[in-house]
Amino acid sequence: DEIHIRTWVADLQRVTSLRLYRIECPRDDTLLAIARTNWAFIDLRHGTPRRIPEEIRDAFSPRDLN
């Protein structure tokens, strides 16, 4: 079966980003799962959290797509 996965940024904080997901079967519009993940922006050189840069914040404005 084919599935569709929708994901979007629901919230942006200083260092973290909450992403939400809906996984659906388009054949019969069945909702298979909903999920959330909390992402952190990490400085790869030091392995520490850092502030999300403004250009990334602008590209991923939070949405409410429930």
N, C-alpha and C positions, 0 to 999 in steps of 0.2 A: 504494500500500500504506500501511497504517497502521503507525506505529512508536511505541514507548513509550520514553521517556527517563526514567531514574531518576537523581537526583542527591542527594548527601548530603555533609555535612561529615564528613571522616575525621579531621581534626586541627585543633586551634586552638592557635596560639602567641600570643605577646603582641600582635603586630601583624598576623599573617597567618593565613589559613585555607585548608587543603587541601580541595578538593572533588573527589569522584570521580563518574564518570558511567558508566552502562550504557545502550547504545542497542540495542533489541531489536525484532524483528518478531514480534508476537504470533500471527500466522497460523500460523507453523510453529516458534515459539520459537527463531528464529535470533538469535544474538548478532552484531550488526552492528559494534559498536565499543565499546571502553572508553577512557575518557579521564580526565585529571586536570588541574585548574587550581589555581594558587596565587593566592588573592585577598589583597589588602592593604587594610587600613582606612586611608583617606586623609582628612586634614583638608582639606576643599574650599577653605576660606578661604586656607590657606597652601600647599596642594599638597604637603604632607609626610605621611609615615606617622605614625599615632598609635595608641596602645593601643586595642584593641577594648574598648568599654564593657561592663561587667558584664551589663547587661540584654540585650545582643546575645549575649554568650557563653552566658548561661543559655538563650536561645531556640534556639540552634543547638549543642546538645551533640553532640560527636563520636560517630559510629556506625561499626561495622564491618559493612557489608552486602554484602561480596563475594559 
